[in-house]
Amino acid sequence: MLGCEKHGKYVPYRDPDLVEGTRSQKIGCPFRLKGRPRKNGIDRDWRLKVMEGIHNHEPARSLLGHNFVGRLKPGEKEQVEKMTRSWVPPRKMLLTLKENNPSNLTTISQIYGVCKRLRKSLRGGLTEMQHLLKKLDGDKYVHFERHEPGSEVIRDVFWAHPNAIKLFNTFPYVVIMDCTYKTNKYAIPLLEIVGLTSTDKTYSIAFCYIVNEGTDDYVWALECMKSLLADQAMLPKVIVTDRDLALLSAAKQSLPNTTHLLCL
């Protein structure tokens, strides 16, 4: 059976009610062909029957965006996998492919798909959280986790690079903290803690995924940050935040002697 790529209807991958932000080319196009091999003496040929010869959409003006013609060739797929391991951004991967082959019709979504499948194959049978913890341990990160009460489910993760910890112990005086919203596929806040050197250069101290933006969550993150200091007497003197009331309350509890500056 051969059909139009717009045949059928979109089926949500997980939650049938979660259709916001999804797109599909499938619009129920009825066009179908049925092929059947038949023996005709020595040679074998095919008999093709048109089951439905009408499309319910206009013909495409360009092949760009069609999955079949945009498929990566084996050499191109190998090149993308090498660039993925080298942390090349997908947009630069696509630019490289089109520079090497001007007739290439691959789209950025197909590049993302190849990268996603590669990362999934590298994880093997591990879940994303198990793979994250394995990478943190393998690269000697200092990390802390907090579990849901009475279960093994991790709800908060805090991690810091060894070189960042060395910088933090050298320049612990000014700390900038802020949470990003809806910038990751998990749609949970990511707290970034940044330090400042004596030459006015910033550096990342640590990162923390927190499920909720409550005072208790921020207190836990700040206590993890304080544990990175070898000398607990060398606590930050100045912290800079936006007007996050939960973060301000947590800072008063964990860093009561620190001057607070509000970023407008």
C-alpha positions in Angstrom: 0.0 0.0 0.0 1.4 3.4 -1.0 -0.2 6.6 0.3 0.3 10.3 0.4 2.4 11.6 3.2 -0.6 13.6 4.4 -2.7 10.4 4.8 -4.1 9.6 8.2 -4.6 11.7 11.3 -2.2 13.0 13.9 -2.1 10.8 17.0 -0.5 12.3 20.1 2.6 10.5 21.3 1.7 10.4 25.0 -1.2 12.4 26.4 -4.2 12.5 23.9 -5.3 15.7 25.5 -1.9 17.4 25.1 -2.2 18.8 21.6 -1.1 22.4 22.3 2.0 23.4 20.4 1.9 20.3 18.1 1.8 20.3 14.3 1.3 17.6 11.7 1.2 17.3 8.0 -1.5 14.6 8.2 -4.8 15.9 7.0 -6.5 12.6 6.0 -5.6 12.7 2.4 -7.4 9.7 0.7 -4.9 9.0 -2.1 -3.8 5.4 -2.1 -2.2 2.9 -4.4 -2.1 -0.9 -4.1 0.7 -2.9 -5.6 0.8 -6.6 -6.0 3.7 -8.7 -7.6 2.7 -11.1 -10.3 4.6 -13.7 -12.3 4.7 -13.2 -16.0 6.8 -16.0 -17.4 10.4 -15.6 -16.5 10.2 -12.0 -15.5 8.3 -10.8 -12.4 6.5 -7.5 -12.7 4.0 -5.6 -10.5 0.4 -4.8 -11.0 -0.6 -1.4 -9.6 -4.2 -0.5 -8.7 -5.4 3.0 -7.9 -7.6 2.7 -4.8 -8.2 6.4 -4.6 -6.6 8.8 -7.1 -7.7 12.1 -5.6 -5.8 14.3 -3.1 -7.6 16.7 -0.8 -4.9 19.3 -0.9 -3.0 21.4 -3.5 0.2 20.0 -5.0 3.4 21.1 -3.3 5.3 24.0 -4.9 8.6 22.8 -3.5 10.1 19.6 -2.1 11.5 21.5 0.9 10.0 20.3 4.1 9.1 16.8 2.8 10.6 14.1 5.1 11.5 11.7 2.3 13.6 14.0 0.2 15.1 15.6 3.3 16.4 12.3 4.7 20.1 12.3 5.4 22.4 10.1 3.4 24.7 7.7 5.3 27.7 10.0 4.9 25.7 13.0 6.0 24.3 11.2 9.0 27.7 10.1 10.1 28.9 13.7 9.7 26.0 15.0 11.9 26.8 12.4 14.6 30.4 13.5 14.7 29.3 17.2 15.0 26.8 16.2 17.7 29.6 14.6 19.8 31.6 17.8 19.3 28.7 20.0 20.7 28.2 21.8 17.3 24.8 23.7 17.4 22.2 22.1 15.1 21.9 25.3 13.0 25.6 25.1 12.1 25.2 21.4 11.3 22.5 22.3 8.8 24.6 25.1 7.3 27.6 22.8 6.9 25.5 20.2 5.1 24.1 22.7 2.7 27.5 24.2 2.0 28.8 20.7 1.1 25.7 19.9 -0.9 23.7 22.9 -2.3 20.9 20.6 -3.4 20.4 19.3 0.2 16.7 19.7 1.3 17.2 18.6 5.0 15.4 20.8 7.5 16.4 21.8 11.0 13.7 19.6 12.5 15.3 16.5 10.9 18.7 17.5 12.3 17.1 17.7 15.8 15.7 14.3 15.2 19.1 12.8 14.4 20.6 14.4 17.4 17.8 13.2 19.7 18.2 9.6 18.5 21.9 9.7 18.9 21.6 10.9 22.5 19.0 8.3 23.2 21.3 5.6 21.9 24.2 6.8 24.1 22.0 6.5 27.1 21.3 2.9 26.4 18.8 1.5 28.9 19.3 4.3 31.4 16.6 6.9 32.0 17.4 10.6 31.5 17.9 11.1 35.3 20.1 8.0 35.6 22.2 9.2 32.6 22.5 12.7 34.2 23.8 11.3 37.5 26.2 9.0 35.7 27.6 11.9 33.7 27.9 14.1 36.8 29.8 11.4 38.6 32.0 10.6 35.6 33.0 14.3 35.1 33.7 14.8 38.9 30.9 17.3 39.4 29.8 18.0 43.0 26.1 17.4 43.1 23.2 17.1 45.6 19.7 15.6 45.1 16.5 15.9 47.1 13.9 13.2 46.9 10.2 13.2 47.2 9.2 12.2 50.8 8.9 8.5 51.1 10.1 7.6 47.6 13.1 7.3 45.4 11.9 10.0 42.9 14.3 12.9 42.6 12.6 16.3 42.7 15.6 18.8 43.0 19.1 18.5 41.5 22.1 20.9 42.3 25.4 20.6 40.6 28.7 22.5 40.3 31.9 22.0 38.3 35.1 21.5 40.2 36.8 24.5 38.5 33.7 26.7 39.4 34.1 25.6 43.1 37.7 26.7 43.0 36.7 30.1 41.6 33.9 30.4 44.2 36.3 29.8 47.1 38.6 32.5 45.6 35.9 35.0 44.9 32.9 34.4 47.1 32.1 38.0 47.8 29.4 38.8 45.1 26.7 36.3 44.0 24.0 36.9 41.4 21.0 34.5 41.4 18.1 34.2 38.9 15.6 31.6 37.8 14.8 31.0 34.2 11.2 30.0 33.2 9.9 27.6 30.5 13.3 27.5 28.8 13.7 23.7 29.0 11.5 20.8 27.8 10.7 19.9 31.4 9.1 23.3 32.0 10.6 23.5 35.5 12.6 26.4 36.9 16.4 26.4 36.5 18.2 28.4 39.1 21.6 29.8 38.0 24.1 31.1 40.5 26.8 33.4 39.2 29.9 34.8 40.8 32.0 37.9 40.1 35.8 38.0 40.1 38.1 40.9 41.1 38.5 41.8 37.4 34.8 42.2 36.9 34.4 38.9 35.1 31.4 36.6 35.8 31.6 32.9 36.2 28.9 30.2 36.8 29.0 28.8 40.3 26.3 26.2 40.1 22.9 25.3 38.6 19.9 23.8 40.2 16.6 22.3 38.9 13.9 23.0 41.5 10.3 21.7 41.1 8.7 24.6 43.0 9.8 28.2 43.6 9.0 28.1 47.3 11.1 29.4 50.1 12.0 25.9 51.2 13.3 25.0 47.8 15.5 28.1 47.6 16.8 27.6 51.1 17.9 24.1 50.1 19.7 25.4 47.0 21.4 28.1 49.1 22.5 25.7 51.7 24.0 23.5 48.9 25.8 26.6 47.6 27.2 27.4 51.1 28.5 23.8 51.4 30.8 24.4 48.4 32.9 26.9 50.5 35.8 25.4 52.4 35.8 28.2 54.9 32.2 28.9 56.1 33.4 32.3 57.4 33.9 33.4 53.8 30.2 33.7 52.9 29.0 36.1 50.2 28.9 39.7 51.2 26.5 40.9 48.5 23.8 39.1 46.6 21.9 40.4 43.6 18.4 39.1 42.7 15.2 40.2 41.0 12.1 40.7 43.0 11.4 37.0 43.7 9.8 37.1 47.1 10.5 33.5 47.8 14.2 33.9 47.0 14.4 37.0 49.1 12.9 35.2 52.1 15.3 32.3 51.6 18.3 34.6 51.4 17.3 36.2 54.7 17.3 32.8 56.3 20.5 31.3 54.8 22.5 34.6 54.4 21.2 36.9 57.1 24.4 39.1 57.2 24.6 39.6 53.4 23.7 42.9 51.7 20.9 42.5 49.1 20.8 44.5 45.9 17.6 44.4 43.8 18.0 44.2 40.0 15.5 46.4 38.3 
